Amino acid sequence: MNPLRILPFLAISCIFTSLFLSLGPNPVLASSNALSLKPRPILEDQAWNQESREGVDKKIEIFDEIREEEKRESEEEERERVRLYCESWRFAVETNNLQSWKVVPIECGGFVKKYMSERGYRSDLEMVAEVAGAFARNVELGQDGMDAWIFDIDETLLSNLVYYEENGFGLELFNGNKFDEWVDLAEAPAISPFLKLYEEVLEMGFKVFLLTGRSESQRSTTIHNLQNSGFQNWDRLIMRGAADQGKSAVFYKSEKRMEMEKEGFRILGNSGDQWSDLLGSSMAIRSFKLPNPMYYIP
Amino acid sequence: MNPLRILPFLAISCIFTSLFLSLGPNPVLASSNALSLKPRPILEDQAWNQESREGVDKKIEIFDEIREEEKRESEEEERERVRLYCESWRFAVETNNLQSWKVVPIECGGFVKKYMSERGYRSDLEMVAEVAGAFARNVELGQDGMDAWIFDIDETLLSNLVYYEENGFGLELFNGNKFDEWVDLAEAPAISPFLKLYEEVLEMGFKVFLLTGRSESQRSTTIHNLQNSGFQNWDRLIMRGAADQGKSAVFYKSEKRMEMEKEGFRILGNSGDQWSDLLGSSMAIRSFKLPNPMYYIP
């Protein structure tokens, strides 16, 4: 026989076989007794049990997948709930609706860390500095050199983020001694958008007052830190003296502003990360609140 | 010939054919002259050109993919930049750093719409109402019925979101006539967390003053709207009279608060969506700023 004669037969068979195989794994073909025509009840029972077992396994698998999916969804919902809560908490903090809070709520630890460490905090600071700069450029200054701008120091000109990174970003209760140790290092870097604003308002002819809750005992460290971070030519650095200890920040700072006004200064701008830097008496024409979701000073 | 004899031969051929086919589309087999053993230089050159062309096409495809990826990345970066900007813009608005803005920045249209329409606005309102309620419960009231709570109306007790949904969520310049038409419909729904607070402070024994920028000509419509939305038993509804037209909101509202104080009322709480509801003279012991990124009233 000419072997080429088999060729068309072979080709057609192959097409069918390939098509058959292409339908995917077939349980009948896959089972060991598929090609046997002789009845083998025991093995068939096993096969049936096997199939039934596979069916149960498949159902368990699907059930697990559904449970997994539900878990993912509820975790996603929980994350969204926490995010919304923390956004609203931050709104309440920054608008001064909340007041008198001691620590960041435990569920917002991650939220505050993310905000402070990633681009949110930086972006907010830049916007506040920009808005404050626009006001400074547009306000009319007198010719007598009595127009003043007040800057708070901590979280306004100098950043203590390095300290707060190591102390839970506000999750931990404030520890005065530990914080003073950090201040004494005089290593706090400048908040650059506010170093820029500081230099701009000086350039425009404002008198610059630094009004801080830091105590007189920290004067030389503070001057050292400020100068090392690029701040120069302020008019006065006002710190808590012996008589100011124990006063609330809002009261102490209001008193100091009142004294400035009595000397004839016009307080056009004020900038601080706490409402207690800005509210009270002798308020500035425009006050600029910097963000700070890490701590609250009354 | 017994046709079954072909079977082993057929099976082996089929296995090889299937294996061969399973290697995927083969360019040699696919080309029309693959099975011809006769050299056909012109066609082979075409095949070579074809392959080379395919190489170029592949490179173009990879290049397009890289460009597509870069585009996606830069779009993603752009979205992130806009989101950061709008978050910071909102911070500047809600802390009153910005002041005097007329419309939502065009790039923040989507941001404000999303905030107002999804869960953010609702969540913020609930938090403010909760914080205000906690203060109300903890402050000590006199026995003389002279403790007062002030509520603003628009975006504080009543929501004009339906109107702003149809007018760009603050992207469009404020149109007084169009807004008055909406007010005259008296269809503004209650802001439910503040309806709850309203009822709570009444229950506690506060006198409730409604202090609104709406004009006296809208009194009956406003009463109708308030009552239909569930507000009852307020002490006074104070609206702009003829003499108050043209005054800034902060001045008009300060004057009205001063009058309350002169009558002997103690203003413990105040709540409004504008800083001009809250700042000025005769300020409340505690002021509660509700969110509003849609408009600014000086």
Interface residues (C-beta under 8 A of the other chain):
Chain A: M1 I6 F9 L10 S13 C14 T17 S18 L21 E80 L84 Y85 E87 S88 W89 F91 A92 E94 T95 N96 N97 L98 Q99 R119 G120 S123 D124 E126 M127 V128 V131 A132 R286 S287 F288 K289 P291
Chain B: M1 I6 F9 L10 S13 C14 T17 S18 L21 E80 L84 Y85 E87 S88 W89 F91 A92 E94 T95 N96 N97 L98 Q99 R119 G120 S123 D124 E126 M127 V128 V131 A132 R286 S287 F288 K289 P291
